[in-house]
Amino acid sequence: MPSSKLISNISSLVKIIGNNSVFEMIINTDSRKFNKGETFVALGGESFDGRKYIESVLDRGAKAVIFVCDNEYTLKLVEWHKNFPDVTFVCVLDSLKFLQSLASKHISSWKQVDHNRKIIGITGSNGKTTHKEMMSFILDRLYPEKILATQGNFNNHIGVPLTIFGINERHTIAVIEMGMNHMGEIAELTAIAHPEHGMITNVGLAHIEFMKNIENIYKEKKELYESVLINSKGNGIFVVPADDLYLATLPKSPGLYTYGENIGDVVIKIESPQIEILINDKKLLITNKNIQEKHNLKNLAGVTIFLLKLFPDKEAEILKAAGSYTHPKMNRSQWVDNIFLDAYNANPSSMKISIDSFVETMKSKQISLDDCYFVVGDMNELGEFAPLQHKEMAMHFKNIGIKNITFIGRYREYYLDGFSHPTSSFLTKEEFYQDFQKIRKEFRFLFVKASRSLQLESLLTIV
């Protein structure tokens, strides 16, 4: 390797480090988890500057460092050249754009090696991570150790590139989750990941504070479908729920399929623990005793339909794997003993889906709502829509027969506008701790949901 190289474009970096491939590069943006031989990308933002940690990663044996080289860091670079002659230093105008461009080249190179490799994109207002987990679980049973999927919630403009850098030559399928909260972000992510197949889970009132209206949310989600059409030349498999009023209007293509109960190209019937799928003039059955919530059984049906269309010769294996799926530990929505916990995120769409599914599950088990308790917190990122959306949601709680309920958070007054006499309401979860201990013992089942900022999962740590 030439000593102390200063280069400024992707092709030069790839040629020097990866022998015209990026597979040999291990990218890391977190100096705290940095290992010898990795390439450090110093990202910057309003409240942080990754360049402050360059010397730290150099001491740990960085192979290359990518950063914005302004006047201050030009002077430091002279000293780094002198002290670390075997390190490749890459000066860029925008380290994030460079990271994204490098990821795009990485996944394109991976695809070019074998055109049978598949890139699947998943987005939607709710349920993205659940769909991704279900899909990667089933695919891993079909093709063990050959699946790369988004880890955790690495689904944004930084997380998607970092996910892509995990792809190596043993992988045959990449499942990329894509999130957004502003216009233009899905298009940006699809330009990086190049999806050829995909799913949109739904279109709902998530991030409407920034998106302004649901039509904009639909346009943003639709970007994934449009990207798939381009990348697959119109033949990519794409599956959406038929009962979503917006997604039902997607322009038809050879690979687009809708599904739903009573409507859609593929009709499903759900009677827990069984899912019936009418597809290709056949009736297919899935029995999954690990999932109690109807909305998640519906999610599983959608993922199964997608995979049946993508791999029609793997029908038996797909159905078997779908029947054995179970939510991973620390899933965003999960049962903890007698408590259904969904405290990672909340918006009007996800709240209604989650609470309706819980109520329906209780009724199917012939459990009275009098024996259930509901703890509901703020729904964030609604902006000017917050008062009305919280009020309407509270009215929905009352209309479906909920009686035992506590509202928590800064928006509790808006809930009270629609549900004037709840069991209780509090500004903070700390005020509710003592009551929660009693409630947990007195009621058969509990439902807990709120936006992440409230961290209501901490209620469960009370002894």
N, C-alpha and C positions, 0 to 999 in steps of 0.2 A: 504494500500500500504506500503511495506517495505520502510524504510527511507533511503535516500541517497544511491541509488543503482548504482554500476558501473558494466556495463555488456558489452559484446563484440560480440554478434552475434544476428542475426535477430530473431531466434526462441525464445531466452530469452526475447528480447524486446517485441515481440508480446505476449508472454505468460503473461508478467507482465502488459503491458499497455492495451492490447486489448482482453484479455480472449481468446487467441489462434486465434484472428482475428485482422486485421488491420483496420476494419471499424470504430472503436472508435477513431482512431488517426487522428488528423488534422495536416498535415505537412505544415511547412512554412519555406522558405529559405530567406525571406525578413524581416529583423529586423524592417524596417520602417513600415511594415503593420502587425506587430505581435500582436496577441491577447492572453489574458489569457487562459491557458489550452491547448495551442497548443504545438506541438513538433517542436523544431528548429533544422534544419540541417545546420551546418556551412560549406558552400562550400568554396573552395579556387580556385584560378587561378593565372595567371601571374601577374595580376594587382590588385587583391583583396584577402582579407582573412576574411571570415565570422566569424572566431573565435574572432575577435576584438569586435564583437557585442554580445557576449554571456552574458556578465554582464547586458547589456541592456534588453535582453529578460528574464533573470532571474528576474530582477526587475519588469517585466510586468507579471510575473506569469507563466512562462514556465512549462509545465508538464514534459518534457524531453528535453535533449540537446544531439545531436549527433555531434561528432567532432573528428578530428585527434589529438591525445594526445601525443605530443612530449615532450621533456624535459621541455621546457618552460611552457607548459600548464599542465604538471603533477603537477608542483608546485602550479599553480593557482587552480587546481582541489581540492587540499587539503583545500584551503580556501572556495571554493564553497560548498564542502561537509558540512563544518561547518555552513555556513550561509544559505544554502538552503537544509535542510535535507529531504524534501519531493520530491525533484526533481530526476528523473532518468538520470544519466549521462552515455552516451554510447561512449566508445572510439573505433575508427575504424582506419584501415590503409588507407582507401580512402573513404571520405564522399560521393563523387559522386557515386562511385560504390555501396556503401551501399544504397544510395537513390534509385538507379536504381533497385537493388535487392529487396528492400522493395516494390517498385511499382509493380514489377513482381509478387511478392507473393500476393499483394493486388488484382490485376486483376484476378489472378488464383483462389484465394479464392472466389471472386465474381462469377466467372464462375462455380465453383464446386457446389455452392449452387443450381443453376438451369442451366442445360446443354442446355436449350433452349435460354439462353441469348446469344447475338451475339456481336462479336468484329470485326469491319470493319476498315481496314487500307486504307489510301489514300496517294499516293505519285505521283510525276511527276515533270518535269522541270518547267511547268507553270500551273496555274489554280488549284493548290491544295486547296487553301483556298476557292475559288469559289465553287468547287465541294463539299467541306465539308459543306459550308453554305447551299447550295441547298439540300444536303442530309439530314442534320439535320432539316432543315425547313420542308421538306416533312414528315420525320419520326415523327416529333413532332405533326403533324396533325393526323398521324395514331395512335400514342401512346403518348398522352399528358403527359408531365412531367416525361417521362420514358427514355429520351434520354440524354446521356452524350456526348458532342462533344468538341473537342479542342477549346479553347477560344483564339481569336486573332491569333498570330503566334507562339504559344507555341508548336512548332513542332520539337524541337531538343533534344539533349541528356539530357537536364534539363527540357525542357518544356513538353516532353512526360510523364515522371514520375509525374510531378506536375499535369498534366491533369488527369492521372489515379487516383491520390489520391482524385479526385473529385467524383469518382464513389461511390455510396452507394447502399443500398439494394433495393431502389425503382426503380433503373435503370434496363432496360432490354436490351438496346443496347448502345454500346460505339463506337463512330466514332472518330478514331484517325488519325490525319494528321501527316505525317512524312516527314521531310525535311532533306537535306544533302548538304554538300559541299566538303566532302572528302570520299575516299574509305572506306568502312567498316561501315559507319554510319547507313545505312538502316538495315543491319543485326543486329546491336546493338539495334536498336529501336524495331525491330520485336521480338527480344529475350526478351524484356521488356514487350511488349504489347500483344504478342501471337495472332495476327490477324487470323481469319478463313475465311474471305471474304475480297474483296478489289477491288480497281481501281488504274490503273496507267494512268494519264491524257495524258502524252506524253513523248517523249524523245527528248530533245533539248540541245542547247549549253549554259546551265546554269552552272556556276562554272567551266568552262572548264580550267580556269587558274590552278586549283588544280587537276582536273580530267584528264587533258592532251589530251584526245580525246573522241569523242562521244561514241565510243565502250565501254569505261569504264563507262560512264554515264548510258548506257543501262544495263550493268552488275549490276550496283549498284541499279537501279530501279527494275530490275528483282528479286532482293532479296526479295521484298515484295511478289511477286507471288510464289516464291519457299517456303517461310515461310507459306503462306496460304495453299499450297498443303500439307505440312507436318502437320500443325495444324488441317486441315479439313480432313485429310486422302484422299486427292485427290478430294473431293466433294464440296469444297467451291465455292461460286459464285464469279467470277472475270470478270470484263468488261474493255475492252480497245478499243481505236479507231482503225479501220481497215486501215485507211490511214496513220498511223505511220509505216514507213518502218521497224523499229526495233521491235515494239510491235507486229506487224503482224507475227513475227517469233517465238513468244512464243510457247513452246510445248503444244499441245492440252491436255485438261483435261475435265472431264464431266461438270464442271461448268464454263469453259472459253467461253466467248462470245465476238465477235468483232462487231463493228457497224460503219456505215458511210454512206455517200451519194453515192449510186450506188454500194457500195461494203460492205461486211461484213456479219456475220451471221444474223444481224438485219440491215435492210436498213431504212434510215431516209430521209426525204425530208423537207427542211426548206424554207418557204416563210413567212417571218415575217408578222404578229405575230403568225403564225401557224407552228406547228411541226407535221409531219406525221410519224408514226412509224409502219413499217410492221414487226410484231412479232407474232410467233406462228400461222402463216396463217391468221392473223387478221390485220386490219388497225385501228390503234388507233390515235386519234387526241388530241393535246394539243394546246390551244390558250392562249398565255401569252402576254398581252399588256404592261407589266412592263419592258420587256427587249427589247432594241433596237438593240443590237449588235448581229450579226449572230453567232460569235464564242461563245457567252454566251448562245444563244439558242441551239447550238450544245452541249455545256456542260450540259445544262438542259436535253437534250435528252439522253445523256449518263447516267446521274444519274437516270433518270426515268427508262431506260432499266434495269439498275442494280437492282433497287428496285422491278420492275415487276418480275424479275427472282427470287429475294430473297423472295418476298411475292406475289406469283401468285394469291392468293385469295383476294388481296387488290387492284385489278386493278382500280376500279372506284375511290376509295379514293386517290390513288396515282396520277391519271391523274388530278383530281380536285385540289389537293394540288400543283402539278406542274404548273398548270395554274394560280395559285394565288401567286406564288413566286415573291418576289421583293428583289432587293439587299438591304442588311442592310445599315444603315447610317454609314458613314466613311468606306465604303467598299474600297478595294484597287483600284478598277477601278469603276468609277461612273460618272454619269452625274451631273454636277453642273450648272444649268441653261442651257446655250448653249455650255458648255465646257465638253468634255469627258476627265476626269482626270484619269491618270494611272501613278502616280508618286511614287509608292512604290518600284517598282523593274523593271529592264529592262535587257534583254539579247536578242541575235539575234532571238531566237524562239518567245519569247513573244512579241517583237517589231513588227515582221512581222505579227503575228496573229492579234495583236491589230490594227495595222494601216490598214491592208487589210480589216478587218471587218468594221472599221470606213468608209473607202472609199466605200465599198460595200453598207453599210447602206445609205450613202449619195446618191449614184446612185439609189438605190431602191426608195428613196424619190424624185428623179429627182432634186437633188440639185447639182449644178456645183461645182467642186473643186476650181473654181475661187472664190467662196464665202466662202471657208474654209481656216483656217490658222493652220499650224502645228508648234508646239514648241517641239523640240526633244533634249534630253540631253544624257549624257554619258551612255554607257552600261558597267558596271563594272565586275570585276572578269573574264576578258578574257585573261589576261597576254599577252603572245607573240602574241596571236591571235587578239588583239585589233585593230591594224592598218587595217588589211584586213577585219575584220568583220564590222567595222564602214564604211569603204569605200564601201563594197558590199551593206550594208544596204542603204547608201545614193544613190547608183545607182538604187536600187529598188524603192526608193521614186520617183526618176526622171522618171523611166520607167512606173510607174502607173499613172503618170500625175500630181504629186504634183508640184506646183509652188511657193506657198506662205509658206515659211518655215524659221525658225530660229534654228540654232544649238547652244547649250550652253554646256560649260564644258571644261575640259582639253583635251578631245578627239575631239574637234570640227575640228581640222586640218585634222583628219582622215576622218571625214564626208566630208570635203571640197575636199578631193581627189576624191570623187565619185560624188560630187554635187558642182561644182566649183563656181556657182553664185547664192547662196541662197539669200533670202531677207536680211538676216543679220546673224551674228554669234558673240557670246560673250564668254568670259572666265567664267564669273559669272552671275547668275540671277539678281543680283543687277544692273548690267549694262543695263539690259533689261527692268527694271521696267517701265521706262517712255514710251518706245515703246509699251509695253504690254497694257497699259491703252488705247492707241489709237486703237490698234488692236482689243481689246475686244469689242469696240463700232462699229468698221467698218465692221467686218466679222460676218456672220450668225452663223457659227459654228467653234469651236476651238478644236484641239487635242493636249493634253499635256502628254508627257511620258518621263521618265528617271529613272535611278537608284536612290535609296533612298538617297544617299549621297548629291544629288543636292537639295532635298526638294523643288521641283518645285511647290508643292501645295501652298507654301507661296505666289506665284504670285496672287492667287485668293483672297488674303486678301486686295489687293490694292483697294482703293475706287476711 
